[in-house]
Amino acid sequence: MTTTVTAAVAPATGEPLVVRELQLDAPRPDEVRVRLVATGVCHTDAIVRDGIYPTPLPAVLGHEGAGVVEAVGDEITTVAVGDHVVLSAAYCGHCRRCRAGQMAYCEHLMAEDFGGRRRDGTTSLSSEEGPVSSHFFGQSAFSTYANVVENSVIKVDPAAPLETLAPLGCGLQTGAGAVLNELRPEPGTSLVVFGVGAVGSAAIMAARVAGCTTVIAVDLHDSRLALGEEIGATHTINSHKADVADEIMKITNGDGVDYALDTTAVPALVQQAAACLGIRGTLALVGAARPGTEVPFEIGASLVKGWTFKTVIQGSSVPQVFIPRLVELWKQGRFPFDKLIRTYRLQDINTAFADSASGATVKPVIVF
């Protein structure tokens, strides 16, 4: 039996989203029906809207959902009706990477998260004109209701406001996880973050949780650098006004940083980040670039530094384990990501996208 839902549809490549009524089919035995309370707006939504990643359009995007479980299929064992949940990326659960606990690197990631269909080829959403791609990241959360795959569902503390928790599903998990799960900096070490958006802000907060004593924020916008200081940066650099490498060498007394995280995927900045590393330093890239983007690295004089470059997605996390930990850190005041959020109505979703792109809002959240 179908249900009428209100959703924001990405109609065609590069076009604004359109809020309209759609039909949502009945949840399958392995799905959870969720009533969405809020959904974060992420850069990945924008690059799919713009055709950089290959989800078939028209589609309902949205992959940072938070809501309440309305119904569960017969095969569901991890949540029950009434549970408060955050929604994150889907993964198959059966490939070698998933079985090794490396769900972020699922061998079937593109099909599970960007395919726009269930595994059997069906979509849960339709309009009078025909099928609409669903199950974006297992959820398609720019909708009042969604049929969600079980692996995308994370049960959370019902005392925590869902309007606040929604962004944990992707962007904040990515930044915090890149630091806490992948880089794992030792207490007393140094870390620089390029780009103080939502992902970079989460990384700054996580660096302080990890015990980094030098945390450098790099951005073009003074307002974001001020926010970086508020949430834990010990130093800030406006890359438009200063030479980043020179400033970092001054801050670190010529040693360079132990860790660098790039959230921008701008090749020139990735090069700068590598140049700022000290001996045995590590650079992690979490920013999403257009496929085919390349970055040249100097490999002559830098050979003796023994440095590492790695790419990181979804914070290398197991969402069902990591997101509840972030909630606990937030409750203790040690991960104050609520400072990043500005809420919008579903009808204003294109304004939310525009404000995110311009930097006017660090983390837009759609509240239903």
Secondary structure, 3 states (H helix, E strand, C coil): CCEEEEEEEECCCCCCCEEEEEEECCCCCCEEEEEEEEEECCHHHHHHHCCCCCCCCCEECCCCEEEEEEEECCCCCCCCCCCEEEECCCCCCCCHHHHCCCHHHCCCHHHHHHCCCCCCCCCCEEECCEEEECCHHHCCCCECEEEEEHHHEEECCCCCCHHHHHHHHCHHHHHHHHHHHHHCCCCCCEEEEECCCHHHHHHHHHHHHHCCCEEEEEECCHHHHHHHHHHCCCEEEECCCCCHHHHHHHHCCCCCEEEEEECCCCHHHHHHHHHCEEEEEEEEECCCCCCCCCCCCCCCHHHHHCCEEEECCHHHCCHHHHHHHHHHHHHCCCCCHHHHEEEEEHHHHHHHHHHHHHCCCCEEEEEC
